[in-house]
């Protein structure tokens, strides 16, 4: 399509970039980026968001940040996409710095933003910071935690070996835990040698194998 010089509308290339991101085809993504510029879509928010996500997933964070920095206005989707790229590649301080910069710019976080930040805390072993963000989400921004946020919290506490605290999070949830929550808890139990645990009145015994 890009090479055949066929007409391209504004809805086509973001979908193409999503597929490229899923396959981590960086070289192809750069060609699509060039096509976006040629067709005059370089300042379009949807194309910028897709480019940031694609470059982030493909590991070219400099290119992602270049697209981000050149945006005339940045919506929450752009901030979350850029934070997601940093978090995916272990650049946790950049995630937190960008979160603060976003607030300073007057943009408020949404549920996706907090999922990204909590995942960074989990993978970075930053339990206290993760707890602060979880409370901030509820108290400062009035966001109701979703199953994804609870999964992040259980995973974060479980990775740190704080199994009882992870169990307590599940006990206090306002919804039924899903497979992801149970997998995070039981995986942590196995890693830390906790083969018996009671959750929501259910006694669970794990095999040591």
C-alpha positions as CSV (number, residue, x, y, z in Angstrom):
1,X,0.0,0.0,0.0
2,X,2.7,2.5,1.0
3,X,5.0,1.5,-1.8
4,X,2.3,1.3,-4.5
5,X,1.5,5.0,-4.2
6,X,-2.1,4.4,-3.5
7,X,-4.2,7.1,-1.8
8,X,-4.0,6.8,2.0
9,X,-6.7,8.3,4.3
10,X,-6.2,9.5,7.9
11,X,-7.6,6.3,9.4
12,X,-5.3,3.8,7.6
13,X,-1.8,4.4,9.0
14,X,-2.6,4.3,12.8
15,X,-4.0,0.8,12.3
16,X,-0.9,-0.2,10.3
17,X,1.3,1.1,13.1
18,X,-0.6,-0.9,15.7
19,X,0.2,-4.1,13.8
20,X,3.8,-3.1,13.3
21,X,4.1,-2.4,17.0
22,X,2.8,-5.9,17.9
23,X,5.4,-7.5,15.6
24,X,8.2,-5.1,16.6
25,X,9.0,-4.3,13.0
26,X,11.0,-1.1,13.6
27,X,12.4,-0.7,10.1
28,X,8.9,-1.0,8.6
29,X,7.6,1.4,11.3
30,X,10.2,4.0,10.2
31,X,9.0,3.7,6.6
32,X,5.4,4.2,7.7
33,X,6.5,7.3,9.7
34,X,8.1,8.7,6.6
35,X,4.8,8.1,4.7
36,X,2.9,9.9,7.5
37,X,5.1,12.9,7.0
38,X,4.8,12.8,3.2
39,X,1.0,12.7,3.5
40,X,0.9,15.6,5.9
41,X,-0.3,13.7,8.9
42,X,2.7,14.5,11.1
43,X,0.8,16.7,13.5
44,X,-2.3,14.7,13.7
45,X,-2.8,13.4,17.3
46,X,-4.0,9.9,16.3
47,X,-0.9,9.4,14.1
48,X,1.4,10.8,16.8
49,X,-0.1,8.5,19.5
50,X,0.4,5.5,17.2
51,X,4.0,6.4,16.4
52,X,4.9,6.9,20.1
53,X,3.4,3.5,20.9
54,X,5.1,1.8,18.0
55,X,8.5,3.3,18.7
56,X,8.1,2.5,22.4
57,X,7.2,-1.1,21.8
58,X,10.0,-1.5,19.2
59,X,12.6,0.0,21.7
60,X,13.4,3.2,19.9
61,X,12.6,5.5,22.8
62,X,14.6,8.4,21.3
63,X,12.3,8.4,18.3
64,X,9.2,8.1,20.5
65,X,10.3,11.0,22.6
66,X,11.1,13.1,19.5
67,X,7.5,12.5,18.2
68,X,6.1,13.3,21.7
69,X,8.2,16.5,22.1
70,X,7.1,17.8,18.7
71,X,3.4,17.5,19.3
72,X,1.8,21.0,19.5
73,X,-0.6,19.8,22.2
74,X,-0.4,16.6,24.2
75,X,-3.5,14.8,25.4
76,X,-3.5,12.1,28.1
77,X,-3.1,9.4,25.4
78,X,0.2,10.8,24.4
79,X,1.5,11.1,28.0
80,X,0.4,7.5,28.8
81,X,1.9,6.1,25.6
82,X,5.3,7.8,26.3
83,X,5.2,6.6,29.9
84,X,4.3,3.1,28.7
85,X,7.4,3.0,26.4
86,X,9.7,4.0,29.2
87,X,8.2,1.6,31.7
88,X,8.4,-1.3,29.2
89,X,12.1,-0.8,29.0
90,X,12.9,-0.3,32.6
91,X,13.3,3.4,32.6
92,X,11.2,3.9,35.7
93,X,12.5,7.3,36.8
94,X,11.5,8.6,33.4
95,X,8.0,7.3,34.0
96,X,7.7,9.2,37.3
97,X,9.3,12.3,35.9
98,X,6.9,12.4,33.0
99,X,4.0,11.8,35.3
100,X,5.0,14.9,37.3
101,X,5.5,16.9,34.1
102,X,2.1,15.9,32.9
103,X,0.5,17.2,36.1
104,X,2.4,20.4,35.9
105,X,1.1,20.9,32.3
106,X,-2.5,20.7,33.6
107,X,-3.3,17.3,32.2
108,X,-4.9,14.9,34.7
109,X,-4.2,11.2,34.6
110,X,-6.8,8.5,33.8
111,X,-7.0,4.8,34.7
112,X,-4.6,3.8,31.9
113,X,-2.0,6.2,33.1
114,X,-2.1,4.8,36.6
115,X,-1.9,1.2,35.3
116,X,1.3,2.2,33.5
117,X,2.7,3.9,36.6
118,X,1.8,1.0,38.9
119,X,3.4,-1.5,36.5
120,X,6.6,0.6,36.6
121,X,6.5,0.5,40.4
122,X,5.9,-3.3,40.4
123,X,8.7,-4.1,38.0
124,X,11.0,-1.6,39.7
125,X,10.4,-3.1,43.2
126,X,9.1,0.3,44.4
127,X,6.4,-0.8,46.8
128,X,6.1,2.3,48.9
129,X,5.9,4.5,45.7
130,X,3.3,2.2,44.2
131,X,1.2,2.5,47.3
132,X,1.4,6.3,47.1
133,X,0.2,6.3,43.5
134,X,-2.6,3.8,44.3
135,X,-3.9,6.1,47.1
136,X,-3.4,9.2,44.9
137,X,-5.5,7.7,42.2
138,X,-8.4,7.3,44.6
139,X,-8.1,10.2,46.9
140,X,-6.7,13.0,44.7
141,X,-8.2,12.1,41.4
142,X,-11.3,10.3,42.4
143,X,-10.6,7.3,40.2
144,X,-12.1,3.9,41.1
145,X,-9.5,1.2,40.9
146,X,-10.2,-1.4,38.2
147,X,-9.2,-5.0,38.1
148,X,-6.0,-4.0,36.2
149,X,-5.0,-1.7,39.1
150,X,-5.6,-4.4,41.7
151,X,-3.6,-6.9,39.6
152,X,-0.7,-4.4,39.5
153,X,-0.9,-4.0,43.3
154,X,-1.0,-7.7,44.0
155,X,1.9,-8.3,41.6
156,X,3.9,-5.5,43.1
157,X,3.5,-6.8,46.7
158,X,3.9,-10.4,45.6
159,X,7.2,-9.7,43.9
160,X,8.5,-8.0,47.1
161,X,7.5,-11.1,49.1
162,X,4.8,-9.3,51.0
163,X,2.3,-12.1,50.4
164,X,0.0,-11.2,53.3
165,X,-0.4,-7.6,52.1
166,X,-1.1,-8.9,48.6
167,X,-3.8,-11.2,50.1
168,X,-5.3,-8.3,52.0
169,X,-5.6,-6.3,48.8
170,X,-7.7,-9.1,47.3
171,X,-9.8,-9.3,50.5
172,X,-10.6,-5.6,50.2
173,X,-11.5,-5.6,46.5
174,X,-15.0,-4.4,45.6
175,X,-15.1,-6.9,42.7
176,X,-14.4,-10.6,42.2
177,X,-10.7,-11.3,41.5
178,X,-10.0,-12.5,37.9
179,X,-7.5,-14.9,36.6
180,X,-4.8,-12.3,36.4
181,X,-5.1,-11.4,40.1
182,X,-5.0,-15.1,41.2
183,X,-2.0,-15.7,38.9
184,X,-0.1,-12.8,40.4
185,X,-0.8,-14.0,44.0
186,X,-0.2,-17.7,43.5
187,X,2.9,-17.0,41.4
188,X,4.3,-14.9,44.2
189,X,3.5,-17.6,46.7
190,X,5.4,-20.2,44.7
191,X,8.4,-18.0,44.2
192,X,8.6,-17.1,47.9
193,X,7.9,-20.6,49.2
194,X,4.4,-19.8,50.6
195,X,2.5,-23.0,49.8
196,X,-0.5,-22.5,52.0
197,X,-2.7,-19.4,52.1
198,X,-6.3,-18.5,52.9
199,X,-8.0,-15.9,50.7
200,X,-11.7,-14.9,50.9
201,X,-12.4,-17.8,53.2
202,X,-10.8,-20.3,50.8
203,X,-7.8,-22.4,51.9
204,X,-5.4,-22.8,49.1
205,X,-2.5,-25.3,49.0
206,X,0.1,-25.2,46.3
207,X,2.2,-28.0,45.1
208,X,5.9,-27.5,45.7
209,X,6.7,-28.9,42.2
